[in-house]
Amino acid sequence: MIAFKTLARAFAVAAVACATTVTMAVVPAGAAAATPNAGATVHLRTVPLTIVNKSGRGKMFVFVYGTYNGTSYYVTHPAGTVSTFPDSTSYQAYGLGFGNKKTVTIRVPEMMNTRVYVSYGRKMKFTSAGGVPSTPSGWSRSDPTGAKNPNFRTLFDWFEYSWGPQPAPVPPQLPANATYLNGNQTQVDMFGLPMLFTFVGVDANNNPVTLRGGFKSAKARQRIFAAMKKAGAPWKRLVIGGGNKTPLRVISPYNGISMGVFPSDQFDGYINSVWAKYTGAGAAKTIVAKTTGPSQSFTGAVSGTDLVFTRQGAGGTVTFAKPTTMQAYQAWAPTLSPSGDADLQTGAGELMTMVQATLMRTTMLARNTISACPATTAYYTNAPVNMYAKTIHRYAYQRLAYGFGFDDVCNQGSDQQVFQPSRVILTIQPLNK
C-alpha cells in the first residue's frame, strides 16, 4: 500500500530473463513528449535522478519501474534504457548495482506510478504475472516463497512519483505541453531507509522552485527506532530485525496485524467510543463535514452499527460500516445511495479520507467537524495515540509524512509537485548515527 493522494497501488517487479529490451531516447526535459513508435523504441523525456548514498553501506542496488500508456517498464541502464516485464510468476532479482559509490545518476523516464527501490546487500526479488511487477513485502517472512534470501531479510525502501503531461487546464504561465512531477516518500506500509527527495523545476507561475520531502536529519532513523522501542508494547513489536545488527525496518500497524506481532483489537476501544458518542439525537451527537469537489454539506450519525452521512439539500447517504482495527488503519470504503450519483460519489471519497484521518489522529471524539483542520498540536495527543504515525511525523522533514493512507488530509502528507522538472535528488541519510 502506498500514499493515496499521489499514486495508484498496483505494482511490483520481476523477471528479466525473457524481457523485451526497449531503447528509451534521452530527450531534453522541456521538449514535447512524443508518441511511442509502433516498433521497439519508446521516445520519452528523461530527467536525471541523482542518488546520494550517505547510508554508510556499500553494495547498493537501485531498481526503477513505472508505466507508460498502460505498459509496465523497468530501467535496465543508467542512461534510461528500459525493458518490459515478462509474463512470469517466478521470482527474479532486479536492480542496477552501484557497489560502494557515494553518488550515482540514472536518467529516469517520463512514466506514471513509478517506484525507485533502493536495497543494500542484495537485489530485490519480484514476480511479473501479466507483465506487471509485484510488490515486495517487508512484513512477510516468506516473501519471496522458497527464496534463500527473501525480501523480508533485505534492507530496502522506496520512493515513488508520477511524471506526465499536466491535465487541462494548464496554468496560463506555463507552456501548453507542460508536464508535472508529483511524488512522495511514504511510510504507509513501513519505514526502512531515511530518504530525502528533492525536486527541481518551476511552480505554476513558472518561477524556479526546489521542493523536498522525507527525512533530512542524519539521526532520523536512529531516533525513529529508539522512539518505537521506548513506546513499549505493542509498538516496539513493529520493529523488525536488530539485535546486534542494524534493524531492518519498522512496519505499519496493519502489517503488524497481518504478521501477528500487533493486536488485531488494539484500536477497537476508540472505535467503540466514537460510535457511542455519535449515537442518539442532537447537535452533540452529530458529525459535520463539508466537501469541496463540488461543495457539499453532510451530517453524520450512528444508526445501528453504521455511521451514516446524509447530504444536505440534494439528499443521498454515505454509509460506513463499523470498522475493525485493521480496517481503520487501512481505510475502508463506504456504500452510497443512490450509487449512480457522481457528486455523491466524489463527496464519499472525500468523507473516506476525513473519517480515516480523524480516527488515526484521535481527534474524532474531541471535534465533531471532521472537515476542519485544527492546529497540528491537536494530533496524536488523545489516547490511544498512534505511536507509529506520531513518530514518523516527529522526525520527518517539516514534520510532513505518510503514516497512513490518507495522511495528506489537512496537508500533512510528504507529497510535493513541480512543473517542467529538471532534476531529482534522492539522498539516503546515515543509518546508524
Backbone torsions as a table, in degrees:
resi	resn	phi	psi	omega
1	MET	NA	146.7	-179.2
2	ILE	-133.2	176.3	178.9
3	ALA	-60.4	131.4	-169.3
4	PHE	-74.5	-30.7	-172.3
5	LYS	-66.6	-36.5	-169.7
6	THR	-91.5	-44.2	-169.3
7	LEU	-134.2	152.5	170.3
8	ALA	-76.0	156.2	-178.8
9	ARG	-105.7	89.4	176.4
10	ALA	-159.0	62.3	-179.2
11	PHE	-131.7	-176.4	171.9
12	ALA	166.2	-155.5	-172.7
13	VAL	-159.2	157.8	176.1
14	ALA	173.9	178.8	177.2
15	ALA	17.9	104.1	178.1
16	VAL	-87.4	-14.2	-169.9
17	ALA	-52.1	-54.5	-176.7
18	CYS	-112.9	21.2	-174.4
19	ALA	-67.9	145.0	178.4
20	THR	-83.3	122.8	-179.8
21	THR	-77.9	135.7	178.8
22	VAL	-123.5	127.0	178.6
23	THR	-81.9	124.1	179.6
24	MET	-105.0	116.3	-177.7
25	ALA	-69.7	141.1	176.1
26	VAL	-86.6	112.7	-176.1
27	VAL	-115.7	138.8	178.9
28	PRO	-52.9	144.5	-173.5
29	ALA	-61.4	-27.0	-178.5
30	GLY	-85.9	-4.7	-176.0
31	ALA	-77.3	158.8	178.8
32	ALA	-72.3	143.0	178.3
33	ALA	-69.8	134.7	179.6
34	ALA	-93.4	153.9	174.5
35	THR	-74.6	135.0	-179.8
36	PRO	-56.6	140.6	176.7
37	ASN	-67.4	159.0	178.1
38	ALA	-71.6	-19.5	-178.5
39	GLY	-88.6	-142.0	-170.5
40	ALA	-90.4	-4.7	-174.2
41	THR	-105.8	134.2	175.7
42	VAL	-114.9	122.0	-179.9
43	HIS	-98.9	116.2	-179.2
44	LEU	-137.0	156.8	167.9
45	ARG	-64.4	154.7	167.7
46	THR	-133.3	160.7	176.0
47	VAL	-137.4	142.9	-179.2
48	PRO	-71.4	127.7	171.6
49	LEU	-105.7	112.3	178.2
50	THR	-99.4	124.1	178.3
51	ILE	-104.7	121.4	179.9
52	VAL	-104.4	112.6	-173.7
53	ASN	-95.7	94.0	175.8
54	LYS	-100.6	11.2	-171.8
55	SER	-63.4	-26.2	-171.0
56	GLY	86.9	2.3	179.5
57	ARG	-110.5	149.4	172.2
58	GLY	-108.2	-166.6	-178.1
59	LYS	51.4	57.1	-177.9
60	MET	-92.5	137.9	175.8
61	PHE	-122.6	142.2	179.4
62	VAL	-127.7	130.7	179.9
63	PHE	-127.7	123.1	-176.7
64	VAL	-121.7	129.7	174.8
65	TYR	-148.4	160.6	178.9
66	GLY	-170.3	-166.7	-178.8
67	THR	-125.2	147.9	172.5
68	TYR	-140.3	123.9	-177.0
69	ASN	50.6	39.6	174.7
70	GLY	83.5	-2.0	179.7
71	THR	-107.2	138.1	178.8
72	SER	-87.5	135.8	177.8
73	TYR	-130.6	155.7	169.8
74	TYR	-132.0	151.7	-175.7
75	VAL	-82.3	126.8	-176.9
76	THR	-108.1	-6.5	-178.9
77	HIS	-151.7	143.5	-179.8
78	PRO	-56.4	-22.7	179.6
79	ALA	-73.0	-11.5	178.4
80	GLY	112.3	6.2	176.3
81	THR	-64.2	138.5	-179.3
82	VAL	-127.2	165.1	177.4
83	SER	-139.0	151.1	170.8
84	THR	-81.2	160.8	178.0
85	PHE	-87.8	146.4	173.0
86	PRO	-75.9	160.5	172.9
87	ASP	-83.4	96.2	-171.8
88	SER	-146.6	138.8	174.3
89	THR	-101.1	5.4	177.4
90	SER	-88.6	141.9	178.0
91	TYR	-74.8	134.2	175.8
92	GLN	-130.0	150.7	178.8
93	ALA	-88.5	134.2	-179.2
94	TYR	-128.8	150.9	173.3
95	GLY	142.7	144.5	173.4
96	LEU	-87.1	126.5	-178.4
97	GLY	-88.5	130.9	-179.2
98	PHE	-123.0	9.6	174.1
99	GLY	55.4	-128.4	-176.9
100	ASN	-99.9	15.2	-178.1
101	LYS	-61.8	140.3	179.7
102	LYS	-88.2	-25.3	179.9
103	THR	-140.9	129.3	176.5
104	VAL	-136.3	154.5	178.4
105	THR	-128.0	131.8	176.5
106	ILE	-123.1	132.3	173.9
107	ARG	-78.7	109.8	-178.6
108	VAL	-95.7	133.8	-175.6
109	PRO	-83.5	166.3	-180.0
110	GLU	-75.6	93.9	180.0
111	MET	-134.2	157.1	176.2
112	MET	-94.7	162.6	173.6
113	ASN	49.3	46.3	-175.5
114	THR	-90.1	140.8	172.5
115	ARG	-123.7	142.3	175.3
116	VAL	-117.7	104.0	178.4
117	TYR	-90.9	134.3	173.1
118	VAL	-119.9	127.8	178.4
119	SER	-133.8	157.5	179.5
120	TYR	-123.7	139.3	176.8
121	GLY	92.4	-38.2	-180.0
122	ARG	-159.4	162.4	176.3
123	LYS	-73.7	157.0	173.0
124	MET	-80.2	156.7	-179.9
125	LYS	-119.0	136.4	-174.6
126	PHE	-138.9	157.0	165.3
127	THR	-104.2	172.2	179.7
128	SER	-151.6	54.6	177.8
129	ALA	-59.3	130.9	-178.7
130	GLY	69.7	14.8	-178.8
131	GLY	78.4	13.6	-178.7
132	VAL	-114.7	126.1	-177.1
133	PRO	-69.2	150.0	177.5
134	SER	-83.5	175.7	177.9
135	THR	-109.2	116.3	180.0
136	PRO	-67.1	147.1	-175.0
137	SER	-110.3	128.7	173.6
138	GLY	-99.4	13.4	-176.5
139	TRP	-133.5	15.9	175.0
140	SER	-129.8	118.6	-177.2
141	ARG	-64.3	-17.5	-176.8
142	SER	-103.6	17.7	178.1
143	ASP	-99.0	117.7	-7.0
144	PRO	-83.0	152.3	-177.9
145	THR	-58.6	128.4	175.1
146	GLY	80.9	-1.4	-177.6
147	ALA	-80.4	144.2	178.3
148	LYS	-68.7	-41.0	179.4
149	ASN	-122.2	83.0	-175.3
150	PRO	-71.1	166.1	176.8
151	ASN	-57.3	-33.4	-179.0
152	PHE	-56.3	-34.3	-178.4
153	ARG	-92.8	4.8	-177.8
154	THR	-98.4	137.0	175.2
155	LEU	-80.3	113.1	-175.8
156	PHE	-155.0	168.1	171.9
157	ASP	-166.6	-179.8	-178.0
158	TRP	-147.7	160.6	174.8
159	PHE	-126.3	143.8	-174.5
160	GLU	-132.8	149.9	179.6
161	TYR	-158.3	165.4	168.2
162	SER	-128.7	137.9	179.3
163	TRP	-134.2	123.8	-179.1
164	GLY	-169.7	-177.6	-179.7
165	PRO	-61.2	137.2	177.0
166	GLN	-67.9	122.2	178.4
167	PRO	-63.7	153.2	176.4
168	ALA	-66.6	146.9	-1.7
169	PRO	-82.8	136.0	175.8
170	VAL	-76.5	132.4	176.9
171	PRO	-49.8	134.2	-171.7
172	PRO	-59.8	-25.4	-179.5
173	GLN	-77.2	-11.6	-177.4
174	LEU	-100.4	155.1	176.5
175	PRO	-64.5	156.4	-175.9
176	ALA	-61.6	-27.9	-178.8
177	ASN	-98.4	26.6	-177.2
178	ALA	-61.4	147.5	174.0
179	THR	-113.7	160.5	174.8
180	TYR	-122.8	151.8	174.4
181	LEU	-126.8	115.3	-178.3
182	ASN	-124.2	131.3	-178.7
183	GLY	-156.1	173.6	178.4
184	ASN	-157.1	164.7	171.6
185	GLN	-114.4	103.4	-168.1
186	THR	-94.7	147.8	172.6
187	GLN	-121.3	21.3	-179.3
188	VAL	-57.5	-39.2	179.5
189	ASP	-95.5	-39.0	-173.4
190	MET	-170.6	165.6	170.0
191	PHE	-124.5	120.5	180.0
192	GLY	-120.5	-50.0	-178.0
193	LEU	-121.4	140.1	177.6
194	PRO	-81.8	92.8	-176.7
195	MET	-102.0	141.8	172.1
196	LEU	-120.8	117.8	176.6
197	PHE	-100.6	147.4	179.8
198	THR	-130.6	126.7	175.5
199	PHE	-107.7	131.0	175.0
200	VAL	-115.8	126.8	-179.5
201	GLY	-173.5	-142.9	177.0
202	VAL	-129.5	161.5	176.4
203	ASP	-92.8	-172.2	-176.7
204	ALA	-65.4	-18.7	176.5
205	ASN	-95.4	10.1	178.2
206	ASN	68.6	26.4	176.2
207	ASN	-97.1	141.1	-179.6
208	PRO	-59.6	137.2	177.6
209	VAL	-140.0	152.1	171.2
210	THR	-130.0	118.5	-175.3
211	LEU	-121.1	148.5	-175.7
212	ARG	-133.7	160.2	174.4
213	GLY	-161.9	157.8	179.9
214	GLY	114.1	-125.6	-174.5
215	PHE	-135.2	119.2	-175.5
216	LYS	-97.4	-30.9	-175.1
217	SER	-71.0	139.0	176.4
218	ALA	-68.4	-15.8	-178.8
219	LYS	-107.9	9.8	-174.7
220	ALA	-57.8	-48.2	-175.8
221	ARG	-65.0	-46.1	-180.0
222	GLN	-58.3	-41.7	-177.1
223	ARG	-71.3	-35.8	178.9
224	ILE	-64.3	-46.8	180.0
225	PHE	-64.6	-40.6	179.6
226	ALA	-63.7	-41.9	-179.3
227	ALA	-66.2	-40.1	-179.8
228	MET	-67.0	-38.2	177.9
229	LYS	-69.2	-38.7	-179.8
230	LYS	-67.6	-27.1	-179.1
231	ALA	-65.1	-16.7	178.2
232	GLY	77.0	-173.6	-179.4
233	ALA	-70.9	144.0	1.9
234	PRO	-90.2	0.5	-170.7
235	TRP	-66.0	-38.7	-177.9
236	LYS	-64.8	-19.8	178.6
237	ARG	-72.4	-12.2	178.3
238	LEU	-79.2	-9.9	176.4
239	VAL	-80.5	121.7	-176.0
240	ILE	-106.5	128.3	179.7
241	GLY	81.1	178.4	179.8
242	GLY	127.4	-121.0	-173.1
243	GLY	68.6	-122.1	177.5
244	ASN	-89.0	2.2	-178.1
245	LYS	-114.0	171.5	176.0
246	THR	-66.6	128.0	177.0
247	PRO	-56.5	148.4	-179.2
248	LEU	-79.6	-45.5	-173.7
249	ARG	-170.6	167.9	165.2
250	VAL	-113.4	128.6	-179.7
251	ILE	-99.4	158.0	-178.4
252	SER	-72.1	160.0	-178.9
253	PRO	-56.4	-42.0	-177.3
254	TYR	-70.6	-30.3	172.7
255	ASN	-72.0	-30.4	173.9
256	GLY	-64.4	-37.6	176.2
257	ILE	-63.4	-46.3	-179.9
258	SER	-60.7	-35.4	-177.2
259	MET	-82.7	-12.6	179.4
260	GLY	85.2	18.8	-179.5
261	VAL	-111.0	-1.0	-177.6
262	PHE	-133.1	137.8	-174.3
263	PRO	-66.9	133.5	-177.4
264	SER	-72.6	-11.9	179.2
265	ASP	-111.9	14.3	-172.4
266	GLN	-55.6	-36.2	-174.8
267	PHE	-102.4	3.0	-175.5
268	ASP	-59.5	-38.9	-177.4
269	GLY	-61.0	-43.3	179.5
270	TYR	-67.4	-41.4	177.8
271	ILE	-59.4	-44.6	178.8
272	ASN	-60.8	-39.2	179.9
273	SER	-66.3	-40.7	177.6
274	VAL	-63.5	-46.3	-179.1
275	TRP	-63.4	-36.3	179.2
276	ALA	-69.0	-41.0	-177.7
277	LYS	-63.3	-39.9	-173.9
278	TYR	-99.0	24.2	171.0
279	THR	-101.7	123.5	-179.1
280	GLY	127.6	-166.1	-176.4
281	ALA	-116.2	157.2	176.1
282	GLY	107.1	162.8	-175.3
283	ALA	-61.1	-36.9	-178.6
284	ALA	-68.0	-17.2	-179.5
285	LYS	-101.7	13.2	-173.5
286	THR	-119.7	135.4	174.0
287	ILE	-94.5	138.3	-179.0
288	VAL	-117.0	137.7	178.4
289	ALA	-150.8	141.2	174.2
290	LYS	-121.5	132.8	177.3
291	THR	-106.8	161.4	-169.1
292	THR	-115.3	-11.3	-173.7
293	GLY	-130.7	76.9	0.5
294	PRO	-81.7	176.3	-179.5
295	SER	-66.8	120.9	178.3
296	GLN	-142.9	150.1	179.1
297	SER	-115.6	138.1	-178.7
298	PHE	-131.3	147.6	168.4
299	THR	-122.9	141.7	-175.8
300	GLY	-125.9	147.6	175.2
301	ALA	-155.6	158.2	180.0
302	VAL	-85.3	131.1	175.6
303	SER	-126.8	111.7	-174.4
304	GLY	68.0	-117.7	176.4
305	THR	-108.0	7.7	-176.6
306	ASP	-108.0	144.6	170.2
307	LEU	-96.1	114.3	-172.0
308	VAL	-113.2	122.2	174.6
309	PHE	-100.1	130.7	178.4
310	THR	-110.5	128.2	178.9
311	ARG	-76.5	132.5	-178.8
312	GLN	-81.7	139.7	176.7
313	GLY	87.4	-69.5	-174.0
314	ALA	-86.0	-9.6	-178.9
315	GLY	76.3	177.7	-178.0
316	GLY	103.8	150.0	-178.9
317	THR	-129.8	152.4	174.8
318	VAL	-126.0	118.5	-170.5
319	THR	-116.3	125.4	175.4
320	PHE	-106.9	117.3	172.8
321	ALA	-65.9	150.4	179.4
322	LYS	-59.6	125.8	-173.9
323	PRO	-86.7	159.2	165.5
324	THR	-82.8	172.0	174.5
325	THR	-57.4	-44.7	179.3
326	MET	-59.0	-46.5	-179.0
327	GLN	-64.3	-38.4	179.1
328	ALA	-63.8	-42.7	179.2
329	TYR	-70.2	-30.0	-179.1
330	GLN	-87.7	-27.1	-168.8
331	ALA	85.2	135.9	-176.8
332	TRP	-132.8	147.4	-171.5
333	ALA	-87.0	148.1	177.1
334	PRO	-89.8	174.3	168.9
335	THR	-108.9	152.0	-174.3
336	LEU	-119.9	151.9	171.5
337	SER	-146.4	117.7	-0.5
338	PRO	-76.7	148.0	-173.7
339	SER	-73.9	-21.6	-176.3
340	GLY	-91.3	6.7	-178.1
341	ASP	-82.8	112.1	-175.3
342	ALA	-63.8	-42.6	179.8
343	ASP	-65.7	-38.5	178.0
344	LEU	-66.2	-38.3	177.3
345	GLN	-60.9	-44.4	178.1
346	THR	-62.9	-44.4	178.6
347	GLY	-62.3	-38.0	179.0
348	ALA	-63.0	-38.8	177.8
349	GLY	-61.2	-42.1	178.1
350	GLU	-68.0	-40.5	178.2
351	LEU	-60.7	-38.4	179.2
352	MET	-59.1	-41.2	179.8
353	THR	-67.2	-39.7	-178.7
354	MET	-68.4	-41.4	-178.6
355	VAL	-63.2	-46.7	179.7
356	GLN	-64.0	-44.9	-176.5
357	ALA	-61.9	-43.1	-178.0
358	THR	-73.0	-26.8	172.3
359	LEU	-71.9	-49.7	-176.5
360	MET	-62.6	-32.5	179.9
361	ARG	-91.2	1.7	-177.9
362	THR	47.4	50.4	174.4
363	THR	-111.2	-4.6	-171.8
364	MET	-70.4	-31.9	176.3
365	LEU	-71.7	-39.0	-174.1
366	ALA	-81.8	-26.1	-173.9
367	ARG	-134.7	115.2	-175.6
368	ASN	-87.7	-8.3	174.2
369	THR	-93.5	94.8	-170.2
370	ILE	-79.1	-11.4	177.5
371	SER	-87.2	-9.9	178.9
372	ALA	-81.3	147.9	180.0
373	CYS	-107.2	105.9	178.4
374	PRO	-75.9	174.7	171.8
375	ALA	-60.3	146.4	-176.3
376	THR	-63.2	-16.2	176.4
377	THR	-66.6	-15.2	177.8
378	ALA	-78.9	-15.4	-176.9
379	TYR	-82.5	141.9	173.1
380	TYR	57.9	39.5	176.6
381	THR	-117.8	-26.9	-178.5
382	ASN	-92.7	133.4	-179.8
383	ALA	-66.7	146.1	-3.1
384	PRO	-84.4	126.0	-175.8
385	VAL	-74.2	132.3	174.5
386	ASN	-75.7	90.7	-174.3
387	MET	-68.3	-26.4	177.3
388	TYR	-64.9	-55.9	-178.8
389	ALA	-64.9	-40.7	-179.9
390	LYS	-59.4	-44.6	-177.8
391	THR	-67.9	-43.3	178.3
392	ILE	-59.2	-46.0	179.8
393	HIS	-64.8	-38.9	-175.7
394	ARG	-59.1	-36.8	-174.4
395	TYR	-106.5	4.3	177.8
396	ALA	-80.7	158.3	177.2
397	TYR	-60.9	123.6	-177.0
398	GLN	58.1	18.4	179.8
399	ARG	61.5	23.8	178.9
400	LEU	-103.3	128.8	-175.1
401	ALA	-163.0	172.8	172.5
402	TYR	-114.3	93.4	175.9
403	GLY	-89.4	-12.1	173.8
404	PHE	-156.0	171.4	-168.5
405	GLY	-58.3	-44.8	-176.7
406	PHE	-103.2	38.6	-178.7
407	ASP	-73.7	-4.4	175.9
408	ASP	-82.3	-5.7	174.1
409	VAL	-57.8	132.7	-175.5
410	CYS	63.4	28.7	171.7
411	ASN	58.1	45.0	178.1
412	GLN	-102.0	-3.9	-178.6
413	GLY	-78.7	165.5	-176.7
414	SER	-92.5	5.3	-175.5
415	ASP	-69.4	145.4	177.4
416	GLN	-136.2	153.9	179.8
417	GLN	-141.3	135.1	171.7
418	VAL	-128.9	160.2	173.0
419	PHE	-103.4	156.1	177.1
420	GLN	47.0	57.6	-175.5
421	PRO	-60.8	141.9	178.2
422	SER	-120.0	-15.5	-178.3
423	ARG	-164.5	144.5	172.5
424	VAL	-129.7	134.9	177.8
425	ILE	-124.1	133.1	176.5
426	LEU	-123.1	112.0	-178.3
427	THR	-103.5	125.4	174.8
428	ILE	-94.4	110.3	-176.9
429	GLN	-72.3	166.1	-179.2
430	PRO	-57.7	147.9	-178.6
431	LEU	-91.4	-28.9	-168.5
432	ASN	-120.0	8.7	-177.9
433	LYS	-80.5	NA	NA
